[in-house]
Amino acid sequence: TGSFQDASVIQHAYNLNFPLHTVPASSAQCPAWSAFSVSSPAVVLETAEDRPKAVVVRLYEAHGSTVVAWLQTSLPVKEAMLCDLLEQPAAQGHLPLEEQGVRLSFTPFRILSVLLVLRQ
């Protein structure tokens, strides 16, 4: 009921098309862990790709809104910067690393690619 945003249609579609797969593991208890999280349900983290000493994360705004979202990661990030769709760093694209993560501003349906340079 309600709007597609209220009904979480995008999340349900991802769950249907990309279901979680279980993998047998040892019986040892492992703490919960997530590489990335995004503070806004309007922003979808579409992909994260490994590069030498870095990760490129691609996100998009899916609700047709203007929103500020925080990208958080448990990876050891040394530097964050916006990059183009060819994954080349953008001029003036440096993003400050803050306690809440990396602050990203989205306009309706905007795609952002973020290059996260990792500490060694």
N, C-alpha and C positions, 0 to 999 in steps of 0.2 A: 504494500500500500504506500501511498505517497509518491514522491518524486523518485527518479532512478537513483539519485544521490542518497535519499533516506533509506531506500531499499537495498543499498549496497550491491547494485546490479553488477558493477565492474568487478568487485571482489568475488562474487558468486560465479561470474563468467570465467575468471582466472582459475578458481577452484575446480570448475567443471572441465576446462580444457587442459589444465596442468595439475592433475591431482598429485598429492604427496605420495611418495612411494616409501614403504618401509623396507629396511635392510636389517637382516639378522645381525646381532652384535653380541658381545659378551654380556654376562649378567651383571657386570660391574655398573654401579650407578654413575652416571655422567651428569654434570651440571648442565642446565639449559644454556644454550649459547645461540646468538644470532649475529651474523656479520654486519647487518645493516638494519636500521629502522628509520622510518619517516614519520614526522609528527602530525601530518595532515592526511585524512582519508581521501582528500581530493587529489593527492599526488601519488602517482604509481611509479615505483622503482621497477623499470622494465628489464634492465639487464646490468650485469657487472662483469666486465671482461678483464682477465689478467693481461698485464703487460710486464715487461722486465722492470722490476722495482716499482711497479705502480699498478693501479686498478682504475679502469674507466667505468663510471656509473652513469647510466642514462635514465632520466626520469621525465615524466610528463604530467601536466595538469589535466585531469580527466573530467572535471565537473563543469567546465566553462566559467570558472571563477578566477578572481585575482586573489592570490593567497601567498603567505609567507610560510615556509615549511623548514624544519630543521632535519638535516640528514645526519644521523648518528651512526658511528661504526665502532666496532671493537678492534679493528685493525690498527696497527701502529702508524698513523698518518703523520708525516712530516710537513706536508704542504698540500694545499688544495687550490685548484684553479679551474675556471670554466674553459671548455674547449669546444671546437666546432664539431660538426658531424663527421669530419674526417679525423677527429681526435687530435687535432693540432691545438696547442694552447692559444687562447684568444688574447689579443692585446688588452691590457687592463683587466684581465680575467682573474687576478689573484683573489682568493676568498680567505678571510681570516678564520683561523681555527679557534672556536670558542668552547666554553665548558659544555654548552648544549649541543655542540656539533658544528656543522657548517650551515649557515643561514642562506636559504635560496628563495628568491622572489619569482613568482610565476604570474603571468597573465593568462587569460583563457587559452587552454590547449597548447601552451608553450612547451617545447621540448628543451631540456637542458642536459648537456653532457659535462660531467665533472671528472677531472683527472686528479686522482689521489696518489701522491708520491709517498711511498712507504719508507720508514726508517729501516736501516739494515741492522 
